[in-house]
């Protein structure tokens, strides 16, 4: 897959295409949350196993599973990361702001 750099000149369609891959969304959020690599939110262990089918990690110390959403504003949201990241792109790139109705219409 080709790496795309999103910037202020990128359009919404490019952002939607870029964030349509769940692994890109997972990577973007995990790099922002854990700059030094993922760690268990319960015991802070770095001994983890990634579960590819569920996009979660399993801690090898305390045996608990967790996702990248744990401990973030996305934690209890049923909305997937691809829509959240596109929404954040919209908020960051709209000069005059954006209404919640416009976001709902654009992100559907």
C-alpha positions in Angstrom: 0.0 0.0 0.0 1.3 3.5 -0.9 1.9 5.8 2.0 0.0 9.1 1.7 0.9 12.2 3.7 -2.2 14.2 4.6 -1.7 17.9 4.9 -3.7 21.1 4.6 -3.8 20.7 0.8 -5.3 17.2 1.0 -9.0 17.0 0.4 -11.6 15.1 2.4 -11.8 12.4 -0.2 -8.1 11.7 0.3 -8.5 11.6 4.0 -11.4 9.2 3.7 -9.4 6.9 1.4 -6.3 7.1 3.6 -8.2 6.2 6.8 -10.4 3.5 5.2 -7.7 1.0 6.1 -8.2 -0.1 9.8 -4.5 -0.8 10.2 -3.6 2.8 9.2 -6.1 4.1 11.8 -4.8 1.7 14.4 -1.2 2.7 13.7 -2.0 6.5 13.7 -3.8 6.3 17.1 -1.3 3.9 18.7 1.7 6.1 17.6 0.0 9.2 19.2 -0.9 7.3 22.3 2.2 5.3 22.8 5.2 7.0 21.2 7.6 4.4 22.7 5.4 1.5 21.8 2.2 -0.1 23.2 1.9 -1.0 26.8 -0.7 -2.6 28.9 -3.1 -0.1 30.5 -3.5 -2.3 33.6 0.0 -3.3 34.5 2.1 -1.1 32.2 3.9 -4.2 30.8 5.5 -4.1 27.3 5.3 -7.8 26.9 2.3 -7.9 24.5 0.9 -10.1 21.7 -1.0 -8.5 18.9 -4.2 -10.2 17.9 -4.5 -9.4 14.1 -8.1 -10.7 13.7 -9.5 -8.5 16.5 -7.0 -5.5 16.2 -6.3 -5.8 20.0 -3.3 -6.6 22.2 -3.1 -9.3 24.8 -0.8 -8.6 27.8 1.4 -11.6 28.5 1.8 -10.5 32.2 -1.8 -10.0 33.3 -3.5 -11.8 30.4 -6.0 -9.0 29.7 -6.9 -7.9 26.2 -7.1 -4.2 25.3 -7.5 -2.1 22.2 -6.0 1.2 21.2 -9.3 3.0 22.2 -8.8 2.2 25.9 -8.0 5.3 27.9 -8.9 7.7 25.0 -12.0 9.8 24.1 -12.9 6.9 21.7 -13.2 4.3 24.4 -16.9 3.9 24.8 -17.8 5.1 21.3 -19.5 2.7 18.9 -18.1 4.8 16.0 -15.1 3.2 14.3 -11.7 4.9 14.2 -11.9 5.6 10.4 -14.8 7.9 11.0 -13.3 9.6 14.0 -10.0 10.3 12.3 -11.8 11.7 9.2 -13.8 13.9 11.6 -10.7 15.2 13.3 -9.2 15.9 9.8 -12.3 18.0 9.0 -12.1 19.9 12.3 -8.4 20.6 11.8 -8.8 21.7 8.1 -12.0 23.8 8.0 -11.0 27.5 8.3 -14.4 28.7 9.5 -15.2 25.7 11.7 -17.6 22.9 11.0 -21.0 22.2 12.4 -22.0 18.8 13.8 -24.7 18.5 11.1 -22.0 19.0 8.4 -19.8 16.4 10.0 -22.7 13.9 10.2 -23.5 14.5 6.5 -19.9 14.3 5.3 -18.8 11.3 7.3 -21.7 8.9 6.7 
